[in-house]
Amino acid sequence: MGGDELPSRADWEGGTALTDTGDQGRLEELAQFLRTRRERMSPAEAGFPEGGRRRTPGLRRQEVAQLAGMSVDWYTWMEQARPIQVSAQVIESLAKVLRLDASERKHLYLLALRQLPADSELSEQEDGRIGETLQKLLDLQGSCPAMVLNQRMNAVGWNRAARNVYGDYEKMSGRERNVVWRTFTDPAMKLMLREGWEAQARRRLAQLRAHYANFAGDPWWTALIADLNEASPEFREWWPRHDVLGAPEGNKILHHPIVGQLAFDHISFSPSDAPELTVTVNIPLPEFDTAAKLRMLHEQ
């Protein structure tokens, strides 16, 4: 590829526009990050001969562009912090060419696309475990139900209080731990939510739609949506409306089969070292006797 080659459509089609002048600092950080990762790669590592003098260490820009399947101009503009447009496909190709580890790959996606890779949460999804520190945080909430959801809205962490209120996650299948699936298909959830079920179900569906934007076409998501369409007439009716909601639910009333009515507020946040996860702690509303009932369940 020559330096005067125009960028191909594949370099920008479907990508994110980097045109906001307020983002110049991020673009310069991206440029420096790419440059340092290019310079640490030896020609031999990339399959190029070692012969010949090089003015700078590592790979040349045209070599990175060649390996990534993009034009030299387009890659050069990225290292010059120009406000261009790139696709996830190009960023993924660069991550492979530059042999980035998992943390570096996430960093590249955030700098270039302002989003994490679509598969960034797979480790939590596959093994259903969270880190020890995060689990300790959940356990320290005592009788307040606390849980962790990943981007697929699967429960990947919980404390004893959450099991007391919402059911034994340890005994649930992977699909049953998905809060959208359970809301729409589990009769016990409808009994627990009663008159609040429709509002909660619509909220969960809208949250799912918001997450789905990052994973459209992914086989796991396609299968879940197809199964929900088949299992739930309400989902089948509401999904085509494209309601989107990024924020978690507000106050809610549950009707527990043992202690009766429970009323909660909540707080939700994402850990700084795992922004793909959402931690939610349910907090008893003071005007109800929820706290006493939770302690009763906790002591059983």
Helices and strands as residue ranges (DSSP letters): H 9-12, E 16-17, G 21-23, H 24-40, H 61-68, H 72-79, E 85-86, H 88-97, H 102-113, H 122-127, H 132-139, E 146-149, E 155-158, H 160-166, G 169-171, H 179-185, H 187-193, G 194-196, H 197-212, H 219-231, H 233-238, G 239-241, E 252-256, E 260-269, E 278-284, H 290-299
